[in-house]
Amino acid sequence: MSVLTQAVGALESVVPMGVAGRVATLRGSTLLVRGLPMPVGSVVRVRSSLVGGEGQLGEIVGLADGHAIVMLMGRGDGVRAGDSVEGLQAWASIAAGPAMLGRVIDAMGGPLDGKPPVREHGWAPLDAARVGPMAREPIATPLRTGVRSIDLITPIGRGQRMGIFAGPGVGKSTLLGQITRQTDADVVVVALLGERGREVREFIEDALGEEGLARSVVVCSTADEPPLMRTRAARSACAIAEHFRDHGSSVLLVMDSLTRYAHALRQIGLAAGEPPTSRGYTPGVFANMATMLERAGTVELGDGRVGSITGLYTVLVEGDDFNEPVSDAVRGVLDGHVLLSRELATRGHFPAGDVLGSVSRLATRLMDQDHARARTSVVRLLAAYAKSEDLVRIGAYAKGSSPDVDAAIDLMPQIEGVLQQSVGDSDRFESAREKLLALAGAIESTLGEGA
């Protein structure tokens, strides 16, 4: 991209004339500003006469009684009535381009890794135009994760949106790191929303690793930042992913977590005056989440090129309740989900994926017939074993009561050997598929002998 093109992109987002209002009221981190005729979503700067300096950034999140409702991107210390609020951007954007790879940035695009800011880049709108349903390409190409239980049982396609539903402490971050290191996507964009400060560096250095970071862009907003920064980090990650998609790349977008994004939206909605509904969530929370999830997908770019964003979104279930409002709302929008079981995690089963509770709505499109038959055989045995597991564990199951349960008991070590995988174990799909087919052959042989 030429310097002139970059300059034009930057100028398009700048307010063409000086627009400024005055602070009327401060409530927490929310300001009521009079005399600021700018649209919702605009970025502004609050200049305090007491503090001085460059001032604080904020965003217009609503309008009420002739006032603009501005939420600060920092604390409200030093702000007082009458301070000037200047309009900066009516069209929010973020830097994007190949130079961003290997970088860790904040929600505004500033560096968090101690390196200098990226100078050679393009610009991507935080809220791009919606892609129509007929402009989306059908999903038919698998995206390999290197995790056997996912690639074999709940396969993911390029452009698919998958959720990872988990309670705290069941290996979610470790699984995400393994996927981002081993995936065959061209580019990985990771949004860390509301994470503890110490966990960010641990995830980047331990879970993602040097090899994974080299082809990744990490956008981070920690738990101590205002809710506006968390939502902006999510939008920035989507914008960067869309930039790479529009250049023909296969992008894996990892968002950890969608629940904290929903919490931030709830805080912003309540501050803007929206009425609370289910468990305090405002109506705009669910509308915004659906819009966010729809930004993933596969798009035809012309000249035979196709770009895709495969979305992987974690959902933190409160109290291990998989029917809480956020989980319930996104499950109907996603193209599938992986459930992580606390019971499996306590047994040392990694990844702790509940095969029977997980689903990929595009699985049949992404598997050949032999793979599909082998998968069905394994799931059938697991389902039969699950019904009688309590009896088996207390020794009350009578052998011969069910051929499927008998076969599951005999073959459970082999089944778990396929579904379990150590953190550092990278298994190519062809090798994993051969293991699944061999397991299916053993199942057929065992059931045949029992007959």
MARMAR-725774 format. One record per residue (C-alpha): residue in three letters; x, y negated, z negated. Coordinates in steps of 0.05 Angstrom, whole numbers, padded with zeros to 5 digits, always signed. Layout:
ALAXYZ...
//
This chain:
MET+00000+00000+00000SER+00028-00068+00020VAL+00040-00125-00029LEU-00012-00166+00007THR-00065-00112-00001GLN-00049-00107-00075ALA-00054-00182-00084VAL-00122-00183-00049GLY-00147-00127-00094ALA-00125-00165-00155LEU-00156-00231-00132GLU-00223-00198-00118SER-00231-00182-00192VAL-00214-00252-00217VAL-00268-00303-00235PRO-00263-00355-00179MET-00274-00415-00224GLY-00263-00433-00296VAL-00323-00407-00337ALA-00322-00414-00412GLY-00371-00412-00470ARG-00368-00423-00545VAL-00373-00373-00603ALA-00440-00381-00639THR-00441-00321-00685LEU-00394-00265-00706ARG-00422-00199-00732GLY-00367-00148-00745SER-00331-00143-00679THR-00389-00171-00639LEU-00396-00243-00618LEU-00456-00283-00594VAL-00430-00333-00543ARG-00470-00392-00516GLY-00459-00423-00448LEU-00424-00364-00415PRO-00460-00348-00349MET-00425-00282-00332PRO-00454-00213-00319VAL-00453-00153-00366GLY-00387-00116-00361SER-00345-00179-00351VAL-00278-00184-00387VAL-00268-00247-00428ARG-00215-00277-00473VAL-00230-00309-00541ARG-00183-00365-00558SER-00182-00380-00633SER-00159-00449-00654LEU-00134-00420-00719VAL-00093-00361-00693GLY-00069-00390-00627GLY-00030-00348-00577GLU-00062-00313-00518GLY-00126-00297-00556GLN-00165-00232-00559LEU-00198-00194-00502GLY-00271-00174-00503GLU-00326-00149-00457ILE-00397-00173-00448VAL-00441-00115-00468GLY-00509-00149-00468LEU-00550-00213-00464ALA-00599-00240-00516ASP-00636-00306-00524GLY-00591-00345-00478HIS-00527-00316-00510ALA-00476-00267-00483ILE-00462-00209-00530VAL-00387-00199-00530MET-00353-00139-00563LEU-00281-00151-00581MET-00226-00102-00561GLY-00191-00117-00626ARG-00208-00144-00695GLY-00246-00208-00706ASP-00196-00238-00755GLY-00187-00313-00744VAL-00247-00322-00698ARG-00294-00378-00719ALA-00355-00413-00692GLY-00340-00460-00634ASP-00279-00422-00608SER-00272-00420-00533VAL-00290-00356-00495GLU-00262-00355-00424GLY-00284-00310-00368LEU-00228-00268-00338GLN-00257-00213-00295ALA-00327-00203-00268TRP-00305-00139-00233ALA-00266-00093-00280SER-00208-00054-00250ILE-00145-00017-00269ALA-00078-00003-00237ALA-00074+00063-00200GLY-00025+00098-00154PRO+00032+00149-00151ALA+00076+00106-00197MET+00027+00122-00253LEU+00045+00195-00254GLY+00083+00216-00316ARG+00058+00154-00354VAL+00019+00145-00419ILE-00024+00082-00418ASP-00078+00049-00459ALA-00149+00032-00437MET-00125-00033-00404GLY-00069+00001-00365GLY-00013-00023-00411PRO+00044+00025-00426LEU+00044+00066-00490ASP+00106+00107-00474GLY+00157+00052-00485LYS+00170+00045-00410PRO+00161-00020-00371PRO+00093-00034-00339VAL+00081-00005-00271ARG+00089-00059-00219GLU+00079-00023-00153HIS+00007+00000-00153GLY-00062-00008-00123TRP-00126-00025-00159ALA-00186+00019-00175PRO-00254-00007-00198LEU-00274+00019-00267ASP-00345+00030-00241ALA-00341+00053-00169ALA-00400+00058-00122ARG-00442+00120-00134VAL-00429+00178-00086GLY-00495+00200-00055PRO-00516+00273-00060MET-00511+00285+00015ALA-00440+00257+00017ARG-00415+00311-00030GLU-00382+00372-00001PRO-00405+00441-00025ILE-00359+00472-00077ALA-00328+00535-00049THR-00254+00534-00068PRO-00232+00559-00136LEU-00187+00518-00182ARG-00140+00564-00219THR-00126+00548-00292GLY-00076+00604-00307VAL-00122+00626-00365ARG-00147+00697-00350SER-00212+00694-00388ILE-00233+00632-00349ASP-00207+00650-00280LEU-00236+00721-00284ILE-00302+00712-00322THR-00322+00638-00316PRO-00284+00613-00255ILE-00281+00539-00239GLY-00287+00509-00169ARG-00253+00447-00143GLY-00303+00391-00157GLN-00340+00429-00211ARG-00358+00399-00279MET-00345+00445-00338GLY-00354+00434-00412ILE-00313+00464-00468PHE-00359+00468-00529ALA-00322+00477-00595GLY-00322+00461-00668PRO-00259+00431-00699GLY-00199+00477-00709VAL-00214+00532-00659GLY-00157+00519-00610LYS-00189+00469-00563SER-00129+00423-00554THR-00082+00482-00546LEU-00126+00511-00491LEU-00130+00443-00456GLY-00054+00438-00457GLN-00047+00507-00428ILE-00095+00491-00372THR-00063+00424-00355ARG+00006+00457-00351GLN-00016+00517-00309THR-00071+00490-00263ASP-00059+00488-00188ALA-00090+00418-00182ASP-00047+00365-00149VAL-00057+00312-00202VAL-00081+00315-00275VAL-00114+00256-00309VAL-00123+00263-00384ALA-00167+00217-00426LEU-00154+00223-00501LEU-00213+00188-00535GLY-00216+00176-00609GLU-00158+00222-00625ARG-00117+00216-00689GLY-00054+00176-00676ARG-00007+00233-00694GLU-00043+00282-00649VAL-00031+00241-00586ARG+00044+00252-00586GLU+00036+00324-00608PHE-00011+00338-00549ILE+00036+00304-00499GLU+00100+00336-00523ASP+00076+00405-00547ALA+00011+00421-00509LEU+00023+00383-00444GLY+00099+00388-00442GLU+00149+00354-00396GLU+00128+00395-00335GLY+00054+00380-00345LEU+00065+00306-00358ALA+00105+00298-00294ARG+00042+00304-00251SER-00006+00273-00302VAL-00032+00206-00322VAL-00052+00202-00396VAL-00101+00148-00417CYS-00106+00141-00492SER-00151+00105-00542THR-00141+00127-00614ALA-00192+00131-00670ASP-00170+00065-00701GLU-00187+00025-00638PRO-00255-00008-00627PRO-00310+00032-00592LEU-00304-00012-00531MET-00232+00011-00520ARG-00254+00084-00524THR-00308+00075-00471ARG-00261+00035-00427ALA-00208+00089-00432ALA-00259+00139-00405ARG-00278+00093-00348SER-00205+00079-00333ALA-00189+00153-00329CYS-00247+00164-00281ALA-00224+00105-00238ILE-00152+00132-00234ALA-00179+00201-00216GLU-00223+00171-00161HIS-00162+00134-00132PHE-00123+00199-00124ARG-00185+00235-00098ASP-00195+00182-00045HIS-00124+00196-00021GLY-00140+00270-00010SER-00114+00299-00076SER-00145+00354-00117VAL-00152+00322-00186LEU-00165+00354-00253LEU-00198+00304-00300VAL-00194+00325-00373MET-00235+00285-00423ASP-00224+00299-00497SER-00275+00288-00522LEU-00343+00271-00492THR-00373+00270-00562ARG-00327+00213-00585TYR-00345+00176-00520ALA-00419+00184-00540HIS-00404+00159-00610ALA-00371+00097-00581LEU-00430+00085-00534ARG-00477+00091-00594GLN-00439+00037-00632ILE-00439-00009-00571GLY-00513+00003-00558LEU-00533-00012-00630ALA-00491-00076-00629ALA-00525-00097-00564GLY-00594-00087-00595GLU-00615-00020-00566PRO-00664+00020-00610PRO-00637+00084-00641THR-00670+00150-00621SER-00645+00220-00632ARG-00597+00221-00692GLY-00583+00147-00682TYR-00562+00154-00609THR-00590+00099-00565PRO-00623+00114-00497GLY-00564+00084-00460VAL-00517+00137-00488PHE-00548+00193-00448ALA-00555+00151-00385ASN-00482+00131-00388MET-00459+00202-00401ALA-00497+00227-00340THR-00466+00172-00297MET-00397+00190-00323LEU-00405+00264-00308GLU-00431+00250-00238ARG-00366+00216-00220ALA-00333+00284-00212GLY-00344+00324-00148THR-00318+00338-00078VAL-00320+00285-00024GLU-00308+00288+00051LEU-00257+00234+00068GLY-00257+00240+00144ASP-00205+00269+00191GLY-00219+00337+00159ARG-00191+00315+00092VAL-00227+00330+00027GLY-00214+00300-00041SER-00240+00329-00106ILE-00246+00314-00180THR-00256+00374-00224GLY-00282+00352-00292LEU-00264+00388-00356TYR-00300+00356-00415THR-00295+00377-00488VAL-00355+00372-00533LEU-00344+00373-00608VAL-00405+00408-00637GLU-00424+00380-00705GLY-00428+00434-00758ASP-00420+00487-00703ASP-00491+00468-00680PHE-00490+00479-00605ASN-00559+00447-00599GLU-00541+00378-00628PRO-00562+00319-00583VAL-00497+00309-00543SER-00487+00384-00530ASP-00560+00392-00511ALA-00559+00332-00464VAL-00495+00348-00425ARG-00508+00422-00419GLY-00562+00408-00367VAL-00517+00362-00327LEU-00454+00404-00326ASP-00442+00461-00277GLY-00423+00508-00333HIS-00391+00513-00401VAL-00341+00553-00442LEU-00360+00565-00514LEU-00303+00572-00564SER-00321+00617-00622ARG-00298+00604-00693GLU-00305+00678-00709LEU-00257+00697-00653ALA-00209+00642-00673THR-00205+00667-00745ARG-00188+00735-00718GLY-00129+00706-00680HIS-00162+00716-00613PHE-00135+00664-00565PRO-00166+00634-00525ALA-00227+00640-00570GLY-00275+00639-00512ASP-00343+00672-00524VAL-00351+00709-00458LEU-00425+00724-00468GLY-00441+00652-00487SER-00401+00620-00430VAL-00427+00609-00360SER-00403+00582-00293ARG-00462+00566-00247LEU-00417+00573-00186ALA-00384+00638-00206THR-00416+00679-00150ARG-00390+00630-00097LEU-00319+00634-00123MET-00309+00709-00127ASP-00304+00765-00076GLN-00348+00827-00083ASP-00296+00870-00119HIS-00282+00815-00169ALA-00356+00804-00181ARG-00369+00878-00193ALA-00311+00884-00241ARG-00334+00823-00279THR-00404+00851-00285SER-00378+00916-00312VAL-00337+00882-00367VAL-00393+00835-00387ARG-00443+00892-00389LEU-00399+00930-00438LEU-00387+00869-00481ALA-00462+00855-00485ALA-00476+00927-00506TYR-00421+00925-00558ALA-00446+00859-00586LYS-00515+00889-00601SER-00484+00945-00643GLU-00422+00910-00669ASP-00447+00905-00741LEU-00463+00980-00742VAL-00395+00997-00713ARG-00358+00954-00765ILE-00392+00986-00825GLY-00385+01056-00795ALA-00460+01067-00787TYR-00460+01075-00712ALA-00472+01146-00688LYS-00428+01163-00630GLY-00469+01185-00570SER-00526+01137-00584SER-00506+01093-00524PRO-00457+01110-00468ASP-00442+01036-00458VAL-00426+01025-00532ASP-00384+01089-00533ALA-00344+01064-00473ALA-00337+00995-00504ILE-00309+01024-00568ASP-00259+01066-00530LEU-00238+01011-00483MET-00241+00950-00529PRO-00165+00945-00537GLN-00158+00942-00461ILE-00215+00892-00454GLU-00184+00847-00507GLY-00116+00855-00474VAL-00145+00824-00411LEU-00185+00769-00446GLN-00130+00749-00496GLN-00069+00710-00475SER-00013+00678-00513VAL-00002+00603-00508GLY+00061+00609-00467ASP+00035+00665-00422SER+00024+00642-00350ASP-00011+00694-00308ARG-00020+00686-00233PHE-00091+00698-00210GLU-00072+00757-00165SER-00040+00792-00224ALA-00099+00776-00270ARG-00148+00802-00217GLU-00111+00868-00211LYS-00116+00877-00287LEU-00191+00864-00284LEU-00201+00914-00227ALA-00160+00966-00264LEU-00203+00955-00327ALA-00266+00962-00286GLY-00239+01028-00258ALA-00226+01052-00328ILE-00298+01033-00348GLU-00327+01072-00290SER-00283+01132-00305THR-00303+01132-00379LEU-00377+01125-00364GLY-00371+01181-00312GLU-00339+01228-00361GLY-00392+01212-00413ALA-00446+01230-00363
//
